[in-house]
Amino acid sequence: MRTTNRYADFPPLYPEIRSTKPLNDRTRIKPVVAGSTLPLFHLHKDDFVTPFPFLSRESNYMVGSELLNQPLVLAFFSIHWNGYGDRYLRQLQDLYADIQVMGGQLLVVSADSRSELEYLVKQHQLTFPLAIDSDHQIARGAGLYRESDPLWDRVSGIEENAPLPAVYVIGQSQRISYHFLDHYLQLSINTRDLLSQVYSTGQAQALSRAIA
């Protein structure tokens, strides 16, 4: 039987539509914690905004493992934390001398520009070693930064992606003995716990060397 619609005898064609856009990567950050190890990192002497006393004049590079003859307190920072970041820097500055008394050393790393960090050093009169973490390489290794899991998704008022606030105490073999993580920029570093762990890690290292 024929119809007046000349296309009625043919089944309708609906071509399959495929999206050419890749699925969004939503991999979450996964910070390293106490009991695990921090991936090996290195810094160039030009990365330091404030000097690091353990970097010799003859050396251009410093490997993270070279810092572990005594406990290393490694802290991450970003100017994009706004007022939280200012309080965090002041607390680290207050802790700096005590960390040294307990036998440790402090190193703060940030992916912010040199000019921004130099301004903060003057503004807050910072004296601890501060280095540039180019392209967040150290933060990525620690699981604190990913483009697919930006900080602004968790914290209002953050306009640029930034690493999670974190402080680690690291001993021999890059093993982490203490961690401070603040997923929502609401906490302060527990000074007593941090300093106690610096001392304990130093004692364990001294005992290990004595036995060896």
MDTraj code that builds the backbone (N, CA, C; nanometers):
import mdtraj as md
import numpy as np

residues = "MET ARG THR THR ASN ARG TYR ALA ASP PHE PRO PRO LEU TYR PRO GLU ILE ARG SER THR LYS PRO LEU ASN ASP ARG THR ARG ILE LYS PRO VAL VAL ALA GLY SER THR LEU PRO LEU PHE HIS LEU HIS LYS ASP ASP PHE VAL THR PRO PHE PRO PHE LEU SER ARG GLU SER ASN TYR MET VAL GLY SER GLU LEU LEU ASN GLN PRO LEU VAL LEU ALA PHE PHE SER ILE HIS TRP ASN GLY TYR GLY ASP ARG TYR LEU ARG GLN LEU GLN ASP LEU TYR ALA ASP ILE GLN VAL MET GLY GLY GLN LEU LEU VAL VAL SER ALA ASP SER ARG SER GLU LEU GLU TYR LEU VAL LYS GLN HIS GLN LEU THR PHE PRO LEU ALA ILE ASP SER ASP HIS GLN ILE ALA ARG GLY ALA GLY LEU TYR ARG GLU SER ASP PRO LEU TRP ASP ARG VAL SER GLY ILE GLU GLU ASN ALA PRO LEU PRO ALA VAL TYR VAL ILE GLY GLN SER GLN ARG ILE SER TYR HIS PHE LEU ASP HIS TYR LEU GLN LEU SER ILE ASN THR ARG ASP LEU LEU SER GLN VAL TYR SER THR GLY GLN ALA GLN ALA LEU SER ARG ALA ILE ALA".split()
xyz = np.array([
    [0.0858, -0.1193, 0.0000],
    [0.0000, 0.0000, 0.0000],
    [0.0882, 0.1226, 0.0000],
    [0.0484, 0.2166, -0.0823],
    [0.1278, 0.3365, -0.0902],
    [0.0638, 0.4454, -0.0058],
    [0.1402, 0.5414, 0.0375],
    [0.0901, 0.6538, 0.1155],
    [0.1212, 0.7812, 0.0421],
    [0.0616, 0.8875, 0.0933],
    [0.0889, 1.0171, 0.0315],
    [0.2235, 1.0728, 0.0747],
    [0.2780, 1.0169, 0.1850],
    [0.4102, 1.0596, 0.2322],
    [0.5151, 0.9713, 0.1672],
    [0.5929, 1.0255, 0.0809],
    [0.6863, 0.9429, 0.0055],
    [0.7968, 0.8817, 0.0892],
    [0.8137, 0.9318, 0.2155],
    [0.9178, 0.8751, 0.3029],
    [0.8622, 0.7743, 0.4033],
    [0.7304, 0.7525, 0.4000],
    [0.6690, 0.6679, 0.5024],
    [0.7094, 0.5219, 0.4883],
    [0.7496, 0.4794, 0.3684],
    [0.7861, 0.3396, 0.3486],
    [0.9257, 0.3054, 0.4001],
    [0.9973, 0.4033, 0.4441],
    [1.1336, 0.3803, 0.4919],
    [1.1394, 0.4035, 0.6429],
    [1.2089, 0.3196, 0.7155],
    [1.2216, 0.3418, 0.8608],
    [1.2993, 0.4696, 0.8877],
    [1.2620, 0.5423, 0.9912],
    [1.3342, 0.6667, 1.0233],
    [1.4782, 0.6368, 1.0612],
    [1.5653, 0.7230, 1.0196],
    [1.7077, 0.7053, 1.0498],
    [1.7480, 0.8011, 1.1605],
    [1.8020, 0.7456, 1.2697],
    [1.8516, 0.8269, 1.3807],
    [1.9973, 0.7898, 1.4037],
    [2.0876, 0.8591, 1.3421],
    [2.2288, 0.8216, 1.3583],
    [2.2704, 0.8309, 1.5045],
    [2.3530, 0.7357, 1.5469],
    [2.4021, 0.7332, 1.6855],
    [2.4925, 0.8534, 1.7103],
    [2.4638, 0.9230, 1.8114],
    [2.5401, 1.0425, 1.8447],
    [2.6426, 1.0063, 1.9520],
    [2.7685, 1.0281, 1.9235],
    [2.8754, 0.9999, 2.0196],
    [2.9423, 1.1292, 2.0600],
    [2.9657, 1.1421, 2.1872],
    [3.0354, 1.2605, 2.2352],
    [3.1837, 1.2485, 2.2036],
    [3.2383, 1.3534, 2.1499],
    [3.3820, 1.3538, 2.1211],
    [3.4634, 1.4067, 2.2386],
    [3.3958, 1.4504, 2.3446],
    [3.4658, 1.5033, 2.4608],
    [3.5025, 1.3903, 2.5562],
    [3.6260, 1.3875, 2.6036],
    [3.6635, 1.2827, 2.6998],
    [3.5936, 1.3041, 2.8324],
    [3.5711, 1.1960, 2.9017],
    [3.5129, 1.2082, 3.0352],
    [3.6066, 1.2880, 3.1249],
    [3.5494, 1.3741, 3.2073],
    [3.6304, 1.4564, 3.2959],
    [3.7023, 1.3689, 3.3981],
    [3.8284, 1.3980, 3.4186],
    [3.9065, 1.3287, 3.5203],
    [3.8672, 1.3848, 3.6561],
    [3.8086, 1.3018, 3.7402],
    [3.7673, 1.3451, 3.8732],
    [3.8476, 1.2742, 3.9810],
    [3.9699, 1.2353, 3.9496],
    [4.0544, 1.1695, 4.0481],
    [4.0781, 1.2626, 4.1665],
    [4.0566, 1.2115, 4.2860],
    [4.0695, 1.2919, 4.4065],
    [4.2133, 1.2933, 4.4572],
    [4.2456, 1.3959, 4.5315],
    [4.3752, 1.3974, 4.5972],
    [4.3797, 1.2855, 4.7003],
    [4.4995, 1.2347, 4.7244],
    [4.5175, 1.1293, 4.8245],
    [4.6479, 1.1571, 4.8976],
    [4.6422, 1.2419, 4.9999],
    [4.7652, 1.2805, 5.0696],
    [4.8341, 1.1622, 5.1366],
    [4.9667, 1.1653, 5.1342],
    [5.0417, 1.0665, 5.2112],
    [5.0248, 1.0983, 5.3590],
    [5.0336, 0.9961, 5.4419],
    [5.0095, 1.0117, 5.5851],
    [5.1197, 0.9418, 5.6632],
    [5.1163, 0.9593, 5.7948],
    [5.2151, 0.8966, 5.8819],
    [5.2171, 0.7456, 5.8602],
    [5.3378, 0.6905, 5.8539],
    [5.3552, 0.5484, 5.8302],
    [5.3932, 0.5171, 5.6869],
    [5.3672, 0.6108, 5.5958],
    [5.4057, 0.5920, 5.4567],
    [5.5343, 0.6694, 5.4296],
    [5.5795, 0.6684, 5.3055],
    [5.7021, 0.7397, 5.2706],
    [5.6708, 0.8524, 5.1743],
    [5.7486, 0.9587, 5.1823],
    [5.7329, 1.0711, 5.0915],
    [5.8188, 1.0466, 4.9674],
    [5.7619, 1.0585, 4.8485],
    [5.8429, 1.0395, 4.7274],
    [5.9636, 1.1326, 4.7251],
    [6.0721, 1.0837, 4.6708],
    [6.1952, 1.1611, 4.6649],
    [6.1754, 1.2890, 4.5841],
    [6.2321, 1.3984, 4.6315],
    [6.2239, 1.5251, 4.5592],
    [6.3605, 1.5915, 4.5597],
    [6.3769, 1.6908, 4.4739],
    [6.5007, 1.7681, 4.4748],
    [6.4680, 1.9144, 4.4491],
    [6.5568, 2.0004, 4.4940],
    [6.5427, 2.1451, 4.4761],
    [6.6743, 2.2013, 4.4240],
    [6.6646, 2.2993, 4.3371],
    [6.7817, 2.3705, 4.2875],
    [6.8108, 2.4867, 4.3822],
    [6.9350, 2.5262, 4.3908],
    [6.9700, 2.6356, 4.4813],
    [6.8946, 2.7638, 4.4468],
    [6.8597, 2.7806, 4.3172],
    [6.7860, 2.8998, 4.2767],
    [6.6391, 2.8938, 4.3164],
    [6.5928, 2.7785, 4.3639],
    [6.4534, 2.7664, 4.4076],
    [6.4309, 2.8305, 4.5445],
    [6.5389, 2.8574, 4.6174],
    [6.5239, 2.9064, 4.7546],
    [6.5016, 3.0578, 4.7570],
    [6.3938, 3.0964, 4.8235],
    [6.3626, 3.2387, 4.8427],
    [6.4364, 3.2898, 4.9659],
    [6.4413, 3.2089, 5.0682],
    [6.5263, 3.2359, 5.1846],
    [6.6264, 3.1209, 5.1935],
    [6.7474, 3.1466, 5.2382],
    [6.8541, 3.0450, 5.2303],
    [6.8278, 2.9240, 5.3177],
    [6.8821, 2.8136, 5.2727],
    [6.8756, 2.6901, 5.3494],
    [7.0162, 2.6581, 5.3981],
    [7.0389, 2.6493, 5.5288],
    [7.1755, 2.6371, 5.5817],
    [7.2487, 2.5098, 5.5422],
    [7.1749, 2.4079, 5.5005],
    [7.2391, 2.2803, 5.4702],
    [7.2769, 2.2671, 5.3236],
    [7.2484, 2.3682, 5.2432],
    [7.2856, 2.3644, 5.1022],
    [7.4225, 2.4290, 5.0867],
    [7.5204, 2.3505, 5.0465],
    [7.6569, 2.4028, 5.0359],
    [7.6703, 2.4954, 4.9164],
    [7.7674, 2.5820, 4.9201],
    [7.7913, 2.6763, 4.8112],
    [7.8313, 2.6053, 4.6825],
    [7.8927, 2.4892, 4.6958],
    [7.9411, 2.4169, 4.5788],
    [7.8312, 2.3385, 4.5087],
    [7.7198, 2.3166, 4.5767],
    [7.6143, 2.2319, 4.5221],
    [7.5042, 2.3156, 4.4564],
    [7.4606, 2.2710, 4.3381],
    [7.3492, 2.3373, 4.2709],
    [7.2154, 2.2738, 4.3052],
    [7.2176, 2.1454, 4.3394],
    [7.0947, 2.0731, 4.3696],
    [7.0999, 2.0135, 4.5095],
    [6.9826, 2.0047, 4.5686],
    [6.9699, 1.9392, 4.6980],
    [6.8629, 1.8318, 4.6847],
    [6.8979, 1.7085, 4.7123],
    [6.8028, 1.5986, 4.7097],
    [6.7403, 1.5864, 4.8478],
    [6.6101, 1.5594, 4.8511],
    [6.5388, 1.5530, 4.9783],
    [6.6009, 1.4600, 5.0792],
    [6.6546, 1.3487, 5.0317],
    [6.7138, 1.2512, 5.1231],
    [6.8361, 1.3069, 5.1946],
    [6.9003, 1.4097, 5.1369],
    [7.0182, 1.4700, 5.1995],
    [6.9810, 1.5460, 5.3264],
    [6.8536, 1.5741, 5.3460],
    [6.8096, 1.6516, 5.4621],
    [6.7769, 1.5642, 5.5819],
    [6.7835, 1.4330, 5.5631],
    [6.7250, 1.3449, 5.6625],
    [6.8240, 1.2908, 5.7644],
    [6.9400, 1.3539, 5.7773],
    [7.0285, 1.3188, 5.8883],
    [6.9685, 1.3607, 6.0210],
    [6.8747, 1.4506, 6.0159],
    [6.7953, 1.4881, 6.1319],
    [6.6513, 1.5025, 6.0843],
    [6.5551, 1.5000, 6.1753],
    [6.4150, 1.5060, 6.1315],
    [6.3874, 1.6317, 6.0489],
    [6.3162, 1.6122, 5.9388],
    [6.2776, 1.7231, 5.8526],
    [6.1295, 1.7513, 5.8711],
    [6.0978, 1.8766, 5.9038],
    [5.9588, 1.9211, 5.9063],
    [5.9336, 1.9902, 5.7724],
    [5.8555, 1.9251, 5.6885],
    [5.8256, 1.9766, 5.5553],
    [5.6831, 2.0302, 5.5550],
    [5.6697, 2.1601, 5.5264],
    [5.5380, 2.2249, 5.5276],
    [5.5073, 2.2821, 5.3895],
    [5.3812, 2.2736, 5.3505],
    [5.3357, 2.3269, 5.2225],
    [5.2529, 2.4524, 5.2471],
    [5.2675, 2.5496, 5.1545],
    [5.1995, 2.6788, 5.1724],
    [5.1504, 2.7317, 5.0386],
    [5.0433, 2.8121, 5.0430],
    [4.9950, 2.8822, 4.9242],
    [4.9374, 3.0175, 4.9641],
    [4.9671, 3.1193, 4.8840],
    [4.9087, 3.2510, 4.9097],
    [4.7583, 3.2495, 4.8855],
    [4.7091, 3.1516, 4.8125],
    [4.5669, 3.1460, 4.7791],
    [4.4807, 3.0980, 4.8956],
    [4.5439, 3.0662, 5.0089],
    [4.4674, 3.0325, 5.1287],
    [4.4174, 3.1569, 5.2014],
    [4.4544, 3.2737, 5.1515],
    [4.4064, 3.4016, 5.2062],
    [4.4425, 3.4175, 5.3545],
    [4.3473, 3.4596, 5.4374],
    [4.3772, 3.4858, 5.5777],
    [4.4255, 3.3636, 5.6528],
    [4.3763, 3.2478, 5.6156],
    [4.4244, 3.1234, 5.6773],
    [4.5747, 3.1095, 5.6559],
    [4.6215, 3.1439, 5.5362],
    [4.7629, 3.1329, 5.5048],
    [4.8493, 3.2233, 5.5909],
    [4.8008, 3.3438, 5.6198],
    [4.8760, 3.4357, 5.7059],
    [4.8929, 3.3776, 5.8457],
    [4.7858, 3.3228, 5.9001],
    [4.7931, 3.2625, 6.0347],
    [4.8854, 3.1407, 6.0348],
    [4.8781, 3.0641, 5.9296],
    [4.9605, 2.9439, 5.9146],
    [5.1088, 2.9814, 5.9113],
    [5.1451, 3.0857, 5.8360],
    [5.2844, 3.1304, 5.8302],
    [5.3339, 3.1775, 5.9659],
    [5.2508, 3.2513, 6.0366],
    [5.2916, 3.2997, 6.1698],
    [5.3157, 3.1823, 6.2646],
    [5.2317, 3.0798, 6.2541],
    [5.2503, 2.9650, 6.3415],
    [5.3803, 2.8916, 6.3075],
    [5.4113, 2.8780, 6.1791],
    [5.5365, 2.8147, 6.1405],
    [5.6567, 2.8957, 6.1882],
    [5.6473, 3.0277, 6.1773],
    [5.7570, 3.1122, 6.2251],
    [5.7760, 3.0956, 6.3753],
    [5.6663, 3.0885, 6.4489],
    [5.6752, 3.0682, 6.5938],
    [5.7346, 2.9323, 6.6280],
    [5.7123, 2.8329, 6.5424],
    [5.7610, 2.6977, 6.5683],
    [5.9067, 2.6775, 6.5268],
    [5.9577, 2.7655, 6.4426],
    [6.0874, 2.7428, 6.3794],
    [6.1990, 2.7173, 6.4810],
    [6.2155, 2.8046, 6.5779],
    [6.3233, 2.7881, 6.6765],
    [6.3028, 2.6618, 6.7598],
    [6.1774, 2.6324, 6.7968],
    [6.1502, 2.5138, 6.8780],
    [6.1805, 2.3854, 6.8012],
    [6.1532, 2.3848, 6.6725],
    [6.1857, 2.2675, 6.5905],
    [6.3362, 2.2424, 6.5923],
    [6.4148, 2.3502, 6.5836],
    [6.5597, 2.3361, 6.5863],
    [6.6079, 2.2872, 6.7232],
    [6.5472, 2.3378, 6.8285],
    [6.5841, 2.2949, 6.9642],
    [6.5572, 2.1455, 6.9817],
    [6.4498, 2.0968, 6.9212],
    [6.4145, 1.9550, 6.9313],
    [6.4967, 1.8671, 6.8377],
    [6.5901, 1.9274, 6.7654],
    [6.6796, 1.8503, 6.6813],
    [6.6359, 1.8371, 6.5374],
    [6.5349, 1.9139, 6.4956],
    [6.4858, 1.9043, 6.3590],
    [6.5186, 2.0277, 6.2780],
    [6.4715, 2.0288, 6.1551],
    [6.4871, 2.1430, 6.0673],
    [6.3573, 2.1625, 5.9893],
    [6.3267, 2.2862, 5.9586],
    [6.2022, 2.3205, 5.8903],
    [6.2318, 2.3640, 5.7479],
    [6.1513, 2.3147, 5.6548],
    [6.1557, 2.3590, 5.5160],
    [6.0120, 2.3805, 5.4701],
    [5.9836, 2.5000, 5.4196],
    [5.8505, 2.5325, 5.3683],
    [5.8599, 2.5466, 5.2169],
    [5.7674, 2.4844, 5.1447],
    [5.7670, 2.4923, 4.9983],
    [5.6337, 2.5484, 4.9506],
    [5.6406, 2.6219, 4.8394],
    [5.5212, 2.6864, 4.7827],
    [5.5390, 2.6977, 4.6323],
    [5.4298, 2.6835, 4.5582],
    [5.4346, 2.6977, 4.4125],
    [5.4098, 2.8414, 4.3678],
    [5.3977, 2.9341, 4.4608],
    [5.3728, 3.0740, 4.4257],
    [5.4985, 3.1387, 4.3672],
    [5.4805, 3.2540, 4.3057],
    [5.5922, 3.3197, 4.2381],
    [5.6933, 3.3742, 4.3385],
    [5.8150, 3.3923, 4.2911],
    [5.9214, 3.4440, 4.3780],
    [5.8853, 3.5815, 4.4332],
    [5.8314, 3.6685, 4.3495],
    [5.7995, 3.8037, 4.3960],
    [5.6935, 3.8009, 4.5051],
    [5.5938, 3.7131, 4.4903],
    [5.4896, 3.7027, 4.5931],
    [5.5471, 3.6502, 4.7234],
    [5.6341, 3.5524, 4.7140],
    [5.6925, 3.4946, 4.8353],
    [5.7904, 3.5913, 4.9013],
    [5.8659, 3.6649, 4.8215],
    [5.9572, 3.7638, 4.8786],
    [5.8800, 3.8716, 4.9546],
    [5.7648, 3.9085, 4.9018],
    [5.6812, 4.0069, 4.9716],
    [5.6346, 3.9512, 5.1068],
    [5.5939, 3.8253, 5.1096],
    [5.5487, 3.7648, 5.2357],
    [5.6615, 3.7528, 5.3366],
    [5.7811, 3.7219, 5.2879],
    [5.8967, 3.7133, 5.3784],
    [5.9174, 3.8459, 5.4500],
    [5.9095, 3.9557, 5.3767],
    [5.9270, 4.0873, 5.4375],
    [5.8089, 4.1237, 5.5267],
    [5.6887, 4.0947, 5.4781],
    [5.5688, 4.1307, 5.5527],
    [5.5629, 4.0614, 5.6883],
    [5.5959, 3.9329, 5.6910],
    [5.5849, 3.8540, 5.8142],
    [5.7198, 3.8324, 5.8822],
    [5.8267, 3.8901, 5.8256],
    [5.9613, 3.8755, 5.8809],
    [5.9960, 3.7274, 5.9011],
    [5.9804, 3.6529, 5.7955],
    [6.0035, 3.5081, 5.8005],
    [6.1526, 3.4788, 5.7948],
    [6.1964, 3.3849, 5.8758],
    [6.3386, 3.3485, 5.8794],
    [6.3627, 3.2023, 5.8448],
    [6.2570, 3.1221, 5.8351],
    [6.2766, 2.9800, 5.8038],
    [6.3043, 2.9621, 5.6541],
    [6.3695, 2.8519, 5.6159],
    [6.3962, 2.8254, 5.4741],
    [6.2660, 2.8107, 5.3957],
    [6.2593, 2.8804, 5.2836],
    [6.1405, 2.8802, 5.1988],
    [6.1841, 2.8585, 5.0546],
    [6.1237, 2.7597, 4.9874],
    [6.1634, 2.7252, 4.8505],
    [6.0418, 2.7175, 4.7596],
    [6.0672, 2.7371, 4.6301],
    [5.9612, 2.7318, 4.5299],
    [5.9437, 2.5875, 4.4826],
    [5.8222, 2.5397, 4.4933],
    [5.7870, 2.4059, 4.4458],
    [5.7321, 2.4201, 4.3036],
    [5.8204, 2.4185, 4.2054],
    [5.7831, 2.4471, 4.0669],
    [5.6753, 2.3515, 4.0174],
    [5.5664, 2.4110, 3.9667],
    [5.4537, 2.3348, 3.9108],
    [5.3979, 2.2335, 4.0106],
    [5.4110, 2.2632, 4.1408],
    [5.3541, 2.1778, 4.2463],
    [5.4120, 2.0361, 4.2442],
    [5.5354, 2.0201, 4.1986],
    [5.5889, 1.8850, 4.1839],
    [5.5980, 1.8110, 4.3170],
    [5.6436, 1.8776, 4.4210],
    [5.6541, 1.8100, 4.5513],
    [5.5148, 1.7854, 4.6085],
    [5.4255, 1.8836, 4.5932],
    [5.2880, 1.8675, 4.6418],
    [5.2160, 1.7551, 4.5679],
    [5.2413, 1.7434, 4.4389],
    [5.1810, 1.6326, 4.3631],
    [5.2301, 1.4981, 4.4168],
    [5.3616, 1.4897, 4.4418],
    [5.4173, 1.3657, 4.4930],
    [5.3599, 1.3277, 4.6283],
    [5.3265, 1.4287, 4.7072],
    [5.2686, 1.4041, 4.8394],
    [5.1182, 1.3819, 4.8336],
    [5.0599, 1.3912, 4.7136],
    [4.9160, 1.3698, 4.6993],
    [4.8311, 1.4855, 4.7476],
    [4.8886, 1.6055, 4.7506],
    [4.8190, 1.7221, 4.8053],
    [4.7579, 1.8119, 4.6986],
    [4.7906, 1.7853, 4.5721],
    [4.7466, 1.8760, 4.4653],
    [4.7130, 1.7976, 4.3403],
    [4.5957, 1.8270, 4.2828],
    [4.5564, 1.7733, 4.1533],
    [4.4663, 1.8747, 4.0840],
    [4.4827, 1.8897, 3.9528],
    [4.3923, 1.9768, 3.8787],
    [4.2493, 1.9231, 3.8815],
    [4.2344, 1.7915, 3.8915],
    [4.1022, 1.7296, 3.8879],
    [4.0266, 1.7397, 4.0207],
    [4.0924, 1.7850, 4.1253],
    [4.0277, 1.7965, 4.2563],
    [4.0678, 1.9295, 4.3195],
    [4.0213, 2.0412, 4.2629],
    [4.0664, 2.1724, 4.3099],
    [4.0167, 2.2051, 4.4505],
    [4.0974, 2.2820, 4.5205],
    [4.0644, 2.3194, 4.6583],
    [3.9355, 2.3998, 4.6653],
    [3.9039, 2.4767, 4.5595],
    [3.7840, 2.5609, 4.5651],
    [3.6559, 2.4779, 4.5683],
    [3.6639, 2.3502, 4.5321],
    [3.5456, 2.2641, 4.5423],
    [3.5112, 2.2336, 4.6875],
    [3.6066, 2.2496, 4.7782],
    [3.5838, 2.2169, 4.9183],
    [3.5741, 2.3399, 5.0073],
    [3.6414, 2.4478, 4.9662],
    [3.6502, 2.5655, 5.0533],
    [3.6015, 2.6885, 4.9773],
    [3.5000, 2.7553, 5.0300],
    [3.4493, 2.8767, 4.9660],
    [3.5491, 2.9904, 4.9838],
    [3.5530, 3.0794, 4.8873],
    [3.6434, 3.1936, 4.8948],
    [3.7786, 3.1680, 4.8308],
    [3.8063, 3.0439, 4.7930],
    [3.9309, 3.0106, 4.7243],
    [3.9084, 3.0271, 4.5741],
    [3.9882, 3.1107, 4.5109],
    [3.9676, 3.1413, 4.3696],
    [4.0695, 3.0749, 4.2779],
    [4.1758, 3.0213, 4.3324],
    [4.2773, 2.9512, 4.2535],
    [4.3024, 2.8149, 4.3174],
    [4.3302, 2.7164, 4.2326],
    [4.3617, 2.5857, 4.2886],
    [4.4924, 2.5947, 4.3665],
    [4.5013, 2.5196, 4.4732],
    [4.6184, 2.5246, 4.5614],
    [4.6301, 2.3910, 4.6324],
    [4.7482, 2.3584, 4.6819],
    [4.7633, 2.2323, 4.7554],
    [4.6916, 2.2375, 4.8893],
    [4.6632, 2.1219, 4.9406],
    [4.6057, 2.1102, 5.0735],
    [4.7084, 2.1529, 5.1773],
    [4.6685, 2.2285, 5.2796],
    [4.7638, 2.2584, 5.3873],
    [4.8125, 2.1294, 5.4524],
    [4.9444, 2.1177, 5.4640],
    [5.0011, 1.9947, 5.5191],
    [5.1369, 2.0221, 5.5808],
    [5.1643, 1.9514, 5.6895],
    [5.2952, 1.9547, 5.7547],
    [5.3327, 1.8106, 5.7866],
    [5.4553, 1.7723, 5.7505],
    [5.5026, 1.6361, 5.7751],
    [5.6314, 1.6397, 5.8557],
    [5.6477, 1.5414, 5.9430],
    [5.7773, 1.5136, 6.0045],
    [5.8310, 1.3880, 5.9353],
    [5.9504, 1.4005, 5.8769],
    [6.0061, 1.2933, 5.7957],
    [6.1393, 1.2503, 5.8536],
    [6.1570, 1.1205, 5.8676],
    [6.2806, 1.0662, 5.9215],
    [6.3588, 0.9911, 5.8156],
    [6.4399, 0.8971, 5.8599],
    [6.5239, 0.8203, 5.7687],
    [6.4403, 0.7447, 5.6660],
    [6.4975, 0.7252, 5.5486],
    [6.4317, 0.6531, 5.4389],
    [6.3029, 0.7211, 5.3957],
    [6.2938, 0.8515, 5.4194],
    [6.1790, 0.9339, 5.3797],
    [6.0481, 0.8875, 5.4436],
    [6.0597, 0.8213, 5.5578],
    [5.9407, 0.7711, 5.6264],
    [5.8755, 0.8829, 5.7077],
    [5.7452, 0.8963, 5.6922],
    [5.6690, 1.0009, 5.7606],
    [5.6272, 0.9510, 5.8987],
    [5.6649, 1.0264, 6.0022],
    [5.6275, 0.9873, 6.1385],
    [5.5123, 1.0712, 6.1941],
    [5.4812, 1.1808, 6.1275],
    [5.3722, 1.2690, 6.1739],
    [5.3159, 1.3433, 6.0529],
    [5.1850, 1.3619, 6.0534],
    [5.1261, 1.4462, 5.9496],
    [5.0182, 1.5367, 6.0083],
    [5.0097, 1.6552, 5.9529],
    [4.8996, 1.7486, 5.9783],
    [4.8383, 1.7801, 5.8436],
    [4.7080, 1.7547, 5.8300],
    [4.6350, 1.7847, 5.7078],
    [4.5092, 1.8634, 5.7442],
    [4.4758, 1.9607, 5.6611],
    [4.3567, 2.0421, 5.6883],
    [4.2757, 2.0548, 5.5589],
    [4.1774, 1.9666, 5.5426],
    [4.1014, 1.9592, 5.4181],
    [4.0104, 2.0800, 5.3963],
    [3.9733, 2.1489, 5.5039],
    [3.8763, 2.2581, 5.4906],
    [3.9267, 2.3914, 5.5466],
    [4.0571, 2.4020, 5.5708],
    [4.1187, 2.5259, 5.6183],
    [4.0501, 2.5774, 5.7452],
    [4.0402, 2.4874, 5.8431],
    [3.9726, 2.5209, 5.9681],
    [4.0582, 2.4930, 6.0915],
    [4.1731, 2.4290, 6.0740],
    [4.2495, 2.3793, 6.1877],
    [4.3778, 2.4576, 6.2091],
    [4.4396, 2.4353, 6.3235],
    [4.5727, 2.4868, 6.3530],
    [4.6644, 2.3684, 6.3814],
    [4.7916, 2.3869, 6.3556],
    [4.8892, 2.2808, 6.3822],
    [4.8953, 2.2563, 6.5325],
    [4.8924, 2.1300, 6.5732],
    [4.9068, 2.0954, 6.7143],
    [5.0552, 2.1033, 6.7499],
    [5.0934, 2.2135, 6.8113],
    [5.2345, 2.2406, 6.8399],
    [5.2983, 2.1311, 6.9244],
    [5.2279, 2.0892, 7.0297],
    [5.2833, 1.9887, 7.1202],
    [5.3092, 1.8574, 7.0476],
    [5.2115, 1.8125, 6.9693],
    [5.2264, 1.6863, 6.8985],
    [5.3398, 1.6932, 6.7959],
    [5.3473, 1.8042, 6.7243],
    [5.4517, 1.8192, 6.6226],
    [5.5905, 1.8149, 6.6847],
    [5.6131, 1.8959, 6.7871],
    [5.7455, 1.9024, 6.8484],
    [5.7825, 1.7709, 6.9160],
    [5.6850, 1.7062, 6.9768],
    [5.7096, 1.5762, 7.0387],
    [5.7542, 1.4741, 6.9352],
    [5.6925, 1.4790, 6.8170],
    [5.7286, 1.3836, 6.7138],
    [5.8650, 1.4151, 6.6528],
    [5.8984, 1.5434, 6.6425],
    [6.0326, 1.5806, 6.5958],
    [6.1379, 1.5224, 6.6896],
    [6.1160, 1.5384, 6.8178],
    [6.2119, 1.4870, 6.9170],
    [6.2199, 1.3344, 6.9108],
    [6.1034, 1.2675, 6.9064],
    [6.1021, 1.1205, 6.9037],
    [6.1698, 1.0665, 6.7783],
    [6.1447, 1.1313, 6.6653],
    [6.2065, 1.0872, 6.5402],
    [6.3576, 1.1046, 6.5458],
    [6.4025, 1.2145, 6.6050],
    [6.5465, 1.2379, 6.6194],
    [6.6111, 1.1349, 6.7098],
    [6.5437, 1.0991, 6.8187],
    [6.5983, 0.9988, 6.9097],
    [6.6069, 0.8623, 6.8413],
    [6.5063, 0.8302, 6.7621],
    [6.5063, 0.7008, 6.6931],
    [6.6203, 0.6956, 6.5903],
    [6.6447, 0.8084, 6.5237],
    [6.7538, 0.8126, 6.4266],
    [6.8891, 0.7988, 6.4950],
    [6.9042, 0.8652, 6.6103],
    [7.0310, 0.8578, 6.6844],
    [7.0558, 0.7143, 6.7321],
    [6.9510, 0.6479, 6.7786],
    [6.9650, 0.5094, 6.8248],
    [7.0000, 0.4172, 6.7089],
    [6.9385, 0.4418, 6.5941],
    [6.9669, 0.3594, 6.4765],
    [7.1124, 0.3728, 6.4336],
    [7.1648, 0.4955, 6.4386],
    [7.3060, 0.5171, 6.4013],
    [7.3995, 0.4525, 6.5033],
    [7.3620, 0.4581, 6.6316],
    [7.4462, 0.3995, 6.7360],
    [7.4546, 0.2471, 6.7214],
    [7.3438, 0.1848, 6.6870],
    [7.3402, 0.0395, 6.6694],
    [7.4202, -0.0017, 6.5475],
    [7.4077, 0.0797, 6.4413],
    [7.4805, 0.0479, 6.3187],
    [7.6304, 0.0611, 6.3393],
])
top = md.Topology()
chain = top.add_chain()
for i, resn in enumerate(residues, 1):
    res = top.add_residue(resn, chain, resSeq=i)
    for name in ("N", "CA", "C"):
        top.add_atom(name, md.element.get_by_symbol(name[0]), res)
traj = md.Trajectory(xyz[None], top)
